[in-house]
Amino acid sequence: MKTAASNHEIINLEKIEKTTDQILKKINQIRPTIFKSDFKLSGKAKEEKAFLIKNLFPKSLFSIKSSVETFNRISEHANFSKLEKEDRDFISGLDKMGFKNSLYIKEIDEFISQSKNVEDGFSIIIEETIYFTLLGSELGSIERKLLTIN
């Protein structure tokens, strides 16, 4: 059993560390240019953007209506009890927390409708969109499993 690192191994680790540092520096140089924007909207265009965010995001990005409809189809399906326990538990958990009348969804909708600063609201909306995308994906997967049960 070898207990000490050889000179060759130390040199390789130093090269790896140097390469990793170079990669991270490049990433950090790229990041500000990606998010930097000199593009400015006029006042009227900002109003239109705010209108679109308030009226389209909850429907399209979150797919709230679609997720609730999928949830209802799954929970009311005749073969629901034949699903795997993990899937039944997930749907039951959503039902117990009141997914159909979710306070989470209601608060997001209120936030969007009351948001004064579109840009601040947008960053929060994008984060929440990730959760709804994952939820929609999971519900879609469970529904496909349910449809294959004979």
C-alpha positions in Angstrom: 0.0 0.0 0.0 1.4 3.4 -1.0 1.3 6.1 1.7 3.2 9.0 0.1 2.4 10.8 -3.1 5.1 10.7 -5.8 6.5 13.9 -7.4 4.8 12.9 -10.6 1.4 12.7 -8.8 1.9 16.1 -7.1 2.7 17.7 -10.4 -0.4 16.2 -12.0 -2.6 17.5 -9.2 -1.1 20.9 -9.5 -1.8 20.9 -13.3 -5.4 19.8 -12.6 -5.8 22.6 -10.0 -4.3 25.2 -12.4 -6.6 24.1 -15.2 -9.7 24.2 -12.9 -8.8 27.7 -11.8 -8.4 28.8 -15.4 -11.8 27.3 -16.3 -13.5 29.0 -13.4 -11.9 32.4 -14.3 -13.2 32.0 -17.9 -16.7 31.2 -16.6 -16.6 34.2 -14.3 -15.6 36.4 -17.2 -18.5 35.1 -19.4 -21.2 35.4 -16.8 -21.4 39.2 -16.5 -21.6 39.6 -20.3 -24.5 37.1 -20.5 -26.6 39.0 -17.9 -25.5 42.5 -18.9 -28.0 44.3 -21.0 -27.8 47.7 -22.5 -31.2 47.2 -24.1 -33.7 49.7 -22.7 -37.5 49.5 -23.2 -39.7 52.6 -23.6 -42.3 53.3 -21.0 -45.1 52.0 -23.1 -43.1 48.8 -23.9 -42.5 48.3 -20.2 -46.3 48.5 -19.6 -46.9 45.9 -22.3 -44.2 43.6 -20.8 -45.8 43.9 -17.4 -49.2 43.1 -18.9 -47.8 40.0 -20.6 -46.0 38.8 -17.5 -49.1 39.2 -15.3 -51.4 37.5 -17.8 -49.3 34.9 -19.5 -46.8 33.6 -17.0 -49.2 32.0 -14.6 -50.9 30.2 -17.5 -48.0 29.2 -19.7 -44.9 29.0 -17.6 -46.4 27.5 -14.6 -48.9 25.4 -16.4 -51.0 25.6 -13.3 -54.3 24.8 -15.0 -52.7 21.9 -16.8 -51.1 20.5 -13.7 -54.4 20.7 -11.7 -56.2 19.0 -14.6 -53.6 16.3 -14.8 -53.8 15.9 -11.0 -57.6 15.5 -11.2 -57.4 12.9 -14.0 -54.9 10.9 -12.0 -56.7 11.0 -8.7 -60.1 10.3 -10.2 -58.9 7.5 -12.5 -60.5 4.1 -12.0 -57.1 2.4 -11.9 -55.5 4.8 -9.4 -55.2 2.1 -6.7 -53.1 0.0 -9.2 -50.3 2.6 -9.4 -47.1 2.0 -7.6 -47.1 3.0 -4.0 -44.6 5.8 -4.5 -46.9 7.4 -7.2 -50.0 6.9 -5.1 -48.2 8.5 -2.1 -47.1 11.5 -4.2 -50.7 12.1 -5.5 -52.1 11.6 -2.0 -49.6 14.0 -0.6 -50.7 16.7 -3.1 -54.3 16.0 -2.3 -53.7 16.2 1.5 -51.9 19.6 1.1 -54.9 20.9 -0.9 -53.2 21.1 -4.3 -56.6 21.9 -6.0 -56.9 25.0 -3.9 -53.2 25.6 -3.2 -52.2 28.6 -1.1 -48.8 28.4 -2.9 -50.4 28.9 -6.3 -52.7 31.6 -5.0 -49.8 33.5 -3.5 -47.7 33.3 -6.7 -50.7 34.6 -8.7 -51.2 37.5 -6.2 -47.5 38.3 -6.4 -47.6 38.5 -10.2 -50.7 40.6 -10.3 -49.4 43.0 -7.6 -45.8 43.2 -8.8 -44.7 46.8 -9.5 -41.2 46.0 -10.8 -41.4 43.6 -13.7 -37.7 42.7 -13.6 -37.8 41.8 -9.9 -40.9 39.7 -10.3 -39.4 38.0 -13.4 -36.4 36.6 -11.4 -38.8 35.2 -8.8 -41.2 33.8 -11.4 -38.3 32.0 -13.1 -37.4 30.2 -9.9 -40.9 29.2 -9.2 -41.3 28.0 -12.8 -38.7 25.3 -12.1 -40.9 23.8 -9.4 -44.0 23.8 -11.7 -42.0 22.3 -14.6 -40.8 19.5 -12.3 -44.4 19.0 -11.0 -45.8 18.9 -14.5 -43.2 16.4 -15.6 -43.9 14.2 -12.6 -47.6 14.3 -13.0 -47.2 13.6 -16.7 -45.1 10.6 -15.9 -47.6 9.2 -13.4 -50.5 9.8 -15.9 -48.6 7.8 -18.6 -48.0 5.0 -16.1 -51.7 5.1 -15.2 -52.8 4.9 -18.9 -50.6 1.7 -19.4 -52.3 -0.2 -16.6 -54.9 -2.7 -17.9 
